[in-house]
């Protein structure tokens, strides 16, 4: 597993894990490890299972994570599936914006499919409880409402050339 980004919520550090194959393909769902920063130990997200479990995501290749305190949720972008030529297919069920309820450490699944944005999602930024932005296909900025889980603008800005996945 490859760690990508982290979010600190109280005494818990949530760490995105990409389960990439040797060829860097996202062939399995991502995970979120939880570390208690006061004891420097892993937190078991599913005590009913043997061993220490991470939060299992529904999407693949998680790339960005932000905590929204008002909603009590982590918002995660899952870039989804890429083929051998590194083409993304937003028609698969593995990409979009996924949320995790912090009180239960359970994924609520992909709440906004990447198909609604027209491509794979990467970076995520919150402006307010009702306005957030995300990069689409590494060249477009789109907006959505985190409270209603609705897309507001699919193409707020698109660069004429270049690559801007982490501009937000």
Backbone torsions as a table, in degrees:
resi	resn	phi	psi	omega
1	UNK	NA	146.1	-179.0
2	UNK	-117.2	123.8	177.3
3	UNK	-76.3	137.7	-179.3
4	UNK	-114.3	-65.0	-179.0
5	UNK	-134.5	167.7	-178.7
6	UNK	-136.4	156.0	174.2
7	UNK	-138.9	130.3	178.7
8	UNK	-95.7	122.6	178.6
9	UNK	-126.6	105.0	-175.2
10	UNK	61.2	-124.6	179.2
11	UNK	-94.8	7.8	-178.1
12	UNK	-111.1	130.0	176.0
13	UNK	-102.7	117.1	179.8
14	UNK	-95.2	123.2	-174.8
15	UNK	-118.4	120.7	177.2
16	UNK	-71.9	135.6	177.7
17	UNK	-124.0	124.7	174.7
18	UNK	-94.7	125.7	174.6
19	UNK	-94.6	83.9	-177.5
20	UNK	-96.4	146.4	177.3
21	UNK	-76.8	179.7	178.0
22	UNK	-60.3	-26.0	179.6
23	UNK	-96.4	14.7	178.1
24	UNK	65.6	26.1	175.1
25	UNK	-90.3	141.0	175.9
26	UNK	-86.2	88.7	-175.7
27	UNK	-97.7	-7.4	176.8
28	UNK	-136.4	165.2	-178.6
29	UNK	-68.2	153.4	177.8
30	UNK	-76.6	175.5	-179.9
31	UNK	-139.9	163.8	173.3
32	UNK	-128.6	115.4	174.9
33	UNK	-85.4	148.0	179.4
34	UNK	-121.7	127.2	177.5
35	UNK	-116.6	128.5	172.0
36	UNK	-79.3	112.8	-173.8
37	UNK	-75.9	-13.7	177.2
38	UNK	-81.3	-28.9	-179.5
39	UNK	-112.6	-6.7	-178.3
40	UNK	58.3	39.7	179.9
41	UNK	-126.6	155.7	175.7
42	UNK	-72.4	143.2	176.4
43	UNK	-99.9	134.7	179.3
44	UNK	-81.6	114.0	-179.3
45	UNK	-77.6	-14.4	-179.9
46	UNK	-143.5	80.4	-177.4
47	UNK	-60.7	-17.7	179.4
48	UNK	-71.5	-21.8	178.5
49	UNK	-93.4	151.0	178.1
50	UNK	-67.3	143.6	178.1
51	UNK	82.9	-175.6	178.9
52	UNK	-97.6	118.2	-174.2
53	UNK	-103.9	143.0	169.9
54	UNK	-86.5	168.8	173.1
55	UNK	-73.9	127.5	178.2
56	UNK	-89.2	125.7	179.0
57	UNK	-89.9	161.9	175.7
58	UNK	-88.9	-27.8	-178.0
59	UNK	-93.9	171.5	-179.9
60	UNK	-115.2	153.2	175.4
61	UNK	57.3	60.0	178.6
62	UNK	-67.6	136.8	-174.0
63	UNK	-125.1	-22.8	-175.6
64	UNK	-143.4	144.3	-178.4
65	UNK	-143.3	133.9	177.3
66	UNK	-141.8	139.8	177.1
67	UNK	-96.0	133.0	173.5
68	UNK	-110.7	108.0	-175.0
69	UNK	-66.0	-37.6	-178.9
70	UNK	-62.1	-37.7	-179.1
71	UNK	-92.9	-11.9	-179.9
72	UNK	66.1	30.2	-175.6
73	UNK	-132.8	149.5	167.9
74	UNK	-89.1	136.3	174.2
75	UNK	-108.4	129.9	-173.5
76	UNK	-130.2	135.1	171.7
77	UNK	-94.6	130.3	174.4
78	UNK	-109.9	118.1	-178.3
79	UNK	-75.9	-16.5	172.8
80	UNK	86.0	-144.7	-170.5
81	UNK	-103.0	134.5	173.2
82	UNK	-121.2	140.4	178.9
83	UNK	-85.4	-173.5	-177.7
84	UNK	-60.3	-28.7	179.5
85	UNK	-91.1	11.0	-179.4
86	UNK	63.4	30.8	172.7
87	UNK	-90.0	136.5	179.2
88	UNK	-93.1	142.1	177.7
89	UNK	-116.9	100.4	-180.0
90	UNK	-71.1	-3.9	177.6
91	UNK	-79.3	-10.4	176.4
92	UNK	-78.9	165.2	-177.5
93	UNK	-90.4	18.9	-170.4
94	UNK	-108.4	-1.3	-176.2
95	UNK	-125.0	152.4	178.0
96	UNK	142.7	-158.0	177.5
97	UNK	-102.9	123.3	-178.9
98	UNK	-113.0	147.5	176.9
99	UNK	-120.9	150.8	176.1
100	UNK	-126.3	127.9	176.5
101	UNK	-79.9	117.4	-174.5
102	UNK	-68.3	-32.8	-179.0
103	UNK	-62.6	-32.4	-177.8
104	UNK	-111.6	-9.7	-174.7
105	UNK	55.5	40.7	178.9
106	UNK	-120.8	140.4	175.1
107	UNK	-72.7	137.4	174.3
108	UNK	-95.7	6.2	177.6
109	UNK	87.1	-176.3	177.6
110	UNK	-78.4	113.3	-175.0
111	UNK	-93.6	-19.7	174.3
112	UNK	-136.7	108.1	-178.1
113	UNK	-68.9	143.4	-180.0
114	UNK	-62.0	-23.8	177.8
115	UNK	-61.3	-31.6	178.0
116	UNK	-66.8	-23.6	178.4
117	UNK	-95.9	-14.8	178.8
118	UNK	90.4	15.9	178.6
119	UNK	168.8	-175.1	-176.9
120	UNK	-74.7	149.8	-177.9
121	UNK	-105.5	149.7	-179.1
122	UNK	-132.8	-84.2	-176.8
123	UNK	-83.7	152.8	-176.3
124	UNK	-136.2	138.0	177.0
125	UNK	-145.1	139.4	177.4
126	UNK	-100.4	135.8	172.7
127	UNK	-99.3	-42.6	178.3
128	UNK	-156.5	-175.4	178.5
129	UNK	-68.3	-16.6	-178.4
130	UNK	-117.8	5.0	179.7
131	UNK	-144.7	122.6	176.5
132	UNK	-138.9	159.4	179.0
133	UNK	-127.8	158.8	-177.1
134	UNK	-148.4	147.2	173.9
135	UNK	-89.0	140.3	-178.7
136	UNK	-119.8	128.6	-179.9
137	UNK	53.4	27.1	175.9
138	UNK	61.1	15.5	-179.8
139	UNK	-144.5	-5.0	-177.8
140	UNK	-126.2	142.3	173.0
141	UNK	-104.1	127.3	178.0
142	UNK	-121.3	162.5	178.9
143	UNK	-126.1	154.4	176.9
144	UNK	-149.3	163.9	178.6
145	UNK	-102.0	111.7	-178.8
146	UNK	-66.0	-27.7	-178.3
147	UNK	-74.8	-39.8	-178.6
148	UNK	-100.1	-7.3	-178.7
149	UNK	55.4	50.0	179.5
150	UNK	-126.6	145.0	176.4
151	UNK	-75.7	131.9	179.1
152	UNK	-97.2	-50.6	-177.7
153	UNK	-141.4	118.4	-178.3
154	UNK	-75.4	-24.5	-177.1
155	UNK	-144.3	75.3	178.1
156	UNK	-68.6	-39.6	177.1
157	UNK	-154.1	137.0	175.0
158	UNK	-129.3	129.3	178.5
159	UNK	-74.3	142.0	-179.3
160	UNK	-69.8	-31.5	178.0
161	UNK	-153.0	165.7	176.2
162	UNK	100.6	-167.6	-170.6
163	UNK	-145.3	119.8	-176.7
164	UNK	-133.9	52.1	-176.9
165	UNK	-67.1	-27.5	-175.3
166	UNK	-115.2	32.6	-178.8
167	UNK	-74.0	-27.1	-175.2
168	UNK	-77.2	NA	NA
